[in-house]
Amino acid sequence: MGKAATSGGKTEMESRSVGRAHVGGAFEMTTHEGKPFSDKNLLGKWSLIYFGFTNCPDICPEELDKMSAAVNVLGAPPFSDSLAEVPDASVPCIDKEYGPIVQPIFISVDPARDSVPQIARYVADFHPRLIGLTGDYATAKATCKAYRVYFSTPPDAKATDDYLVDHSIFFYFMDPDGKFVEAFGKASSEGDVVERVKREVEEWKAEKGRLT
């Protein structure tokens, strides 16, 4: 495809970056598999990132279900090794359109209770590629600050304490350069997410000649 249309001497990609909120930044956390994960691991893929907590009674599961459903639509069906062009019926049909280019991520805002094993049990209920991240209070606070996420977990909370966490209800769409694109709230539907991501991916492809 040809170059993106220009406006005032700037490409569409350059124009879209103007006026974007300064969301995101450096962070270092631990995955649900006990592995280190930082902002550098976001590079090279589109990301949908949700901040929440595993004891959330309803909102977090609803938003993660919505995010997971959108990721399923955006990819391509898995294929068997022996029949390269025939979907493997034994594997769930996920990542339908583009392949696994969109990485879903869950970041805990409840470090006192959301241990690595707890996060591992929780993310297993959602998308098979969902990465769960946790860390200590200082780490969670710094990461939330970078993403402009509010949360009310007490700094001195203990795993045995009984409390709910008030927090921002958004998941964030980041591009393969780790830059913020969009935030989706409760009012956003699965279709809204899919449409917005597809538009951005297609514009990226037109400009760069690749999907990521």
N, C-alpha and C positions, 0 to 999 in steps of 0.2 A: 504494500500500500504506500501511497505517497506521503509526503510530509504533512503534518497537521496544519490546519489553517492558521494564519497569523493575524494578530490584532495589535496595531501600533508597534510592529516590529518584533513582537513576542510570539512564540508558539503557544498553542493551547495548553501544553504541559506547563510552560512557564507562567502563563496567565492564571491557571488554576491554583498555582502555589501562592499567588499573591492574596493576602487577606486571610490565609488559613490560620486557625488558632494555634498557638504554641503549646501543643499537647504532646507528651512523650519525652523521653530522655533516657539517660543512663540508669540502669538498675542491675542488680544481681540477686537472684533468688534461687530456690531449689525446686526441682520438678517433683511430681508425684512418684517418680522412680528414684528419687534421691540424687539426681544429677544436677550439676550447676547449670543455670540458664540466665542469660543476660540479654540486654537490648540487642547485642550483636547477633543473637540467634534469630531475631526477627527479620534480618536482612535476607533478601532474595525470595521472599514470599509475601503475599498479601496476608494480613492478620486481622482477626476479629477478637477483641480482648474484652472480657467481662470481669468486673470486680465484684465480689460477693463473699458469702460465707456458707459453709456446709450445713450449719444449723438453721439456715433461712427456711421458714415454713412454706413459702409459696412463690414469692417474687423471683428469687434466684433460679429455682427450677424452671419456672415459666420462661424466663429470659434465655436460659441456656438451651432449653428445648427449641425456642425460636431460632437462636443462633445456629444450633446444630442442623436444624431443618434447612436453613438457608445455605449452609456449607454443603449439604447433600445435593441440593439443586445445582450448585455452582460447579461441581466437579464432573468426572466422567466415570462410567461403570467400570469395575475392576475386570480384568481379563485373565484367563487361565494361561499358564505358560505354554501349553501344548497347542492351544487354539487361539492364536494371537488376535483374531478378529471376532471371536465369539465370547460374549460375557460368560464368566464362570457363575453358573446358577447357584453354586453352593456358598457364594460370598454375597453379603448384603449389598444391594445396589446403592452405592454412595458416590459422591463426587461426580455428578452426572454430566456436567457440561464442559468444564475445562480441565478436569483432572485435579489432583490434590494440591492446587496452587494457593488455596486459602487455608491458613492455619488457625483453628479455634484455640483460644487460650482462656483459662480461668485463673484469676489472681485473688488469693484470699485476703480479706481485710480483717480476719479474726485469727491472728497468729497464735494466740494463747490456746485455742482449741483445735485449730486446723493443722495438725501434724502431717508429716509426709504420708503415713499409712491412712489417716483419715481422708486426706485429699485423694489418695489413690482409690479408695472405696467410692468416693463421691463421683469422680469424673467417669468411672466405669459405667454409670447410669446414663451417660449422654453420648456424644459422638466418639467413635473409636480412636480418632486422632486428637481428641481434646487433651491439651497439656494443662495440668494443674500446677500452680506455683504457690509457694509459701515461703516464709522467712520469719525472723524475729520482728518485734514491734518496730524498731528503728528502720528496718529494711522495708516493711510494709508502709510505714508512714512516708518514707522518702519516695517510694514508687508511686504511691497515691498522689503525693504532691506534684510529681512530674506529670501525671496524667490528669491533674486537677480533679481528683476524686475525693469526696468527703466521706469520712467514716467515723463512728462514735465509739469504737472499742476502747475500753479503759486501758491506759498504759500498763497498769499493774494487775490486769485480769489474770486469773488462773484457769487452767483447763477444767477444774471442777466447779467453777462459778456458773451461775444460771443468769444469762442476760441475752437480750436481743441487740443486734447491731443495726443502727441506722446508717444508710450509706447511699451514695449517688447511684441511680438506676439507669445506667447507660452501658452499652458496649461500643468500643471504639474500633474504627476501621482505619488501618494503617497500610501504607503502600510498601513495595519491596525495598525502598530506601529507608524505611522506618519512620516515614513522615505521616503525620495525621491527615486523614482525608475527611472523615465524617463521624458523627456520634449518633447512635440510634437509641431512642428511649422507649418507654412502655407503649407509647402511641404508634410506634413504627411496627408495621406488620412484616411477616416473613417476606412477602412480595416486595415491600418497600426496600428491604435490605438487599434482596437479590437484584432488583432493578438498578439500585445505586452502585452496587459492586460491579455488575456487568458493564455499566456505562463507563466506569473508571478503568476497568480492565481493557475494554475495547479501545479507549482513547490512548491508554498506555501502549497497547499493541500497535496502533496506528503510528504513534510517535517513535517507538523504539524497535518495532519489528519482532517483538517477543511478548509473552504473557506476563513474565516476571522480570 
